[in-house]
Amino acid sequence: MPYAELHARSRFSFMDGSSNPEDLVAEAVRLDLDALALTDRDGFYGVVRFAEAAEEAGLPTVFGTELTLDLPGSSPRSGPARPSDRRQQSRSVVVLAREAAGYAALGSLISRAHMAGRKGEPRLSTEAFLEAAATQRDRWAILTGAHGALVPSALVEHGPQAAAAALDRLIDAVGAGNVFVELWDHGDPLDSHRNDALAELGVRRGVQPVCANAVRYATPGDRRLADALAAVGDRRGLDEHNGWLDAWGGAHMRSGVEQSRRFVRYPGATEAAARLGLECAFSLSLVAPELPPYPCPDGLDEAAFLRRLATEGALARYGPPEAERVPGAWRQINHELNLIEQLGFGGYFLVVWDITSFCRSRDIYCQGRGSADVLGITNVDSVALGLLFERFLSPERDGPPDIDIDIESDRREEVIQYVYGRYGRDRTAQVANVIAYRGRSAVRDMARALGHPPAVQDAWAKSLDRYGGLRELAAGTAGGAKGRDPDAIDDDVLRLAAEAEGGPRHLGIHSGGMVICDRPIAEVCPVEWASMADRSVLQWDKDDCAAVGLVKFDLLGLGMLSALHYAVDLVEGAHGERIDLAALPQDPAVYDMLCEADSVGVFQVESRAQMATLPRLRPRCFYDLVVEVALIRPGPIQGGSVHPYIRRRNGVEPVTYLHPLLERSLAKTLGVPLFQEQLMQMAIDAAGFTPAESDELRRAMGAKRSVERMQRLRGRFFAGMAERGIGAKVGEQIWHKLVAFANYGFPESHSVSFAYLVYASAW
């Protein structure tokens, strides 16, 4: 039986739904639905993950939202309102975008509502919504909605006449062909009476009834978590929140066959939902943005202007081609410039160059982390160090390269405001950070929902490892079963917390990510207020932005750069000498100091672990600092690289390789893998990967949503090793080494950039 679910919320309605978008897609596919609409409250928060999962499953996607509309006379409260209080003074309406242009207009309206209110409380009047809807007459499909929506609430509270008046306002704005009366059945005995009245109202006004289910969770088993999250979001316990809960447990996905049986009294409502879903379905790729054109001088295009800047920088660093100071430098530069032009990323490099140029013009210390050295963005000599360019950029890469810019923290705001002013506040925005439940926060919130006192909530949360998972504990292992000690976490709390763990809880702000767009940013992703004063933020995190094509620039505040700047100014004030940090001499006394672990206040090497390592590693040259920066990190520690490297560095253990083919990639780190670039070179040498394939492997190993891609690459990797005579046992050891540090392995180019600051702060 044809059917599309047109009204479904995910966990990206933040405490008003319990299923991730991927779970909704999986259940829709299992139920053989024709299409699925994601309609989270007041936002497009989860649409990228929804679109990715649906594309992989072959499910048509509909993009929409459940907009909150203020009731006449309502006004913002002096403090944060509970969601239940907010619902009492507002109504809602479900809007589906029929096409990419409708999506853009809907995103703009969502942004307008959020920016008119405050964090978590968008403000949009019914009149403003109707005015906007009238301009999108055939680009939006408007559903009358479910509980708390404009038309059903009028019916329940004031009767058929009031409901008819509310429906007429929608029809007057967009026409009867763009309005659909939503019918839903959650199992409440009164649902059929309400649906009868709504269906009759629609038929009389020429409006098509469609069945939906106002989905809050994918399956019936997800209901308990949905109720608990709603109670937490409302800052109440479940008992206190009971009046707002789904009493009948029917707000889950249903098949077309079941819906047709439930709505047999309304002929065509199920089929109409399927038709509308397919009519509104389109791919999110249609909204893909680009960078705005960079304003180039002298009639040059971006590629030509970038080539001019790179040539000037290369002449200063390497000398002319016929007398280059580093063999192969000009050949490599031309190769990289040709590839950048081929991929159309010239504008990206020019924007980063522009930002760092602004910093230099204002005497703001900054340093790039990447390989854009001849542009003056970083001090890294990638040619001399033999860094792998494909770690940075390759033809198969999904998006532009990643150049982080560290900026002295006390003046980062100047740079952020420069970007806003240079590229337009409506076309730039900061990237979100989706704050997910971890073990402690999940236990604390679920204990609150189940009515346990604050002291107990806190004690249970603190009993957990900060980053430990809950699923094994809830399943009965590691002391999680019945019969645990009386102070252990309550079983019901533990089960709910395990279900909540990993899902989104609320929206934060990325430490430094900004996006720049060739159109108003809200047409791609809505913007809302952040918790920080005067800061607005996208509704997507960095992975979502990258998936859609929004180009991110990381402007990161670094306190050591501020400290170095103050030190340089202090020396100049006292001695009249201006120190150039890029031209510091290599002083043996600096390395002597570091060998003694006298490194309190020195960038990156003042932790206990670093101070314990310095006397054992005994750095005597700059590259030793590069290794030191990368060595004491989760990846090498997890992969068991630290002690073998130190033993080999001190001649206690011979330098060996799991296979001779790994010598090329691991020789400079004594056979021990430390850097992401080495991971890529190992794949090239041991398994015959192309540089682009090796970069895909690196990204797949570090991604959160790539299980199938990772398995495919694993098969390719082992097949390549077998072709080169590497046996299964050694192959497994190599693969284990790669996996162990792939998630946390540090890029060598970043480690080199940090090592400059280690040396400068130590000097």
Buried (B, 14 or more C-beta within 10 A) or exposed (E): BBBBBBBBBBBBBBBBBBBBBBBBBBBBBEBEBBBBBBBBBBBBBBBBBBBBBBBEBEBBBBBBBBBBBBEEEBEEEEEEBBBBEBBEBBBBBBBBBBBBBBBBBBBBBBBBBBBBBBBBBBBBBBEBBBEBBEEBEEBBBBBBBBBBBBBBBBBBEEEBEBBBEBBBBBBEBBBBEBBBBBBBBBEBEEBBEBBEBBBBBBEEBEBBBBBBBBBBBBBEEBBBBBBBBBBBBBBBBBEEBEEBBBEEBBBBBBBBEBBBEBBEEBEEBBBBBBBBBBBBBBBBEEBEBBBBEBEBEEEEBBBBBBBBBBBEBBBEBBBEBEEBEEEEBBEBBBEBBEBBBEBEBBBBBBBBBBBBBBBEEEEBBBBBBBBBBBBBBBBBBBBBBEBBBBBBBBEEBEBBBBBBBBBBBBBBEBBBEBBBEBBBEBBBBBBBBBBBBBBBBBBBBBBBBBEBEEEBBBBBBEEBEEEEBBBEBBEBEEEBEEEBEEEBBBBBBBBBBBBBBBBBBBBBBBEBBBBBBBBBBBBBBBBBBBEEEEEBBBBBBBBBBBBBBBBBBBBBBBEBBBBBBEBBEEEEEEEEEEBEBEEBEEEEEBBEBBBEBBBEEBBBBBEEEBBEBBEBBBBEEBBBBBBBBBBBBEBBBBBBBBBBBBBBBEEEBEBEBBBEBBEBBBEBBBBBBBBBBBBBBBBBBBBBBBBBBBBBBBBBBBBEBBEEBBEEBBEBBBEBBEEEEBEEEBBEBBBEBBBBBBEBBBBBBBBBBBBBBBBBBBB
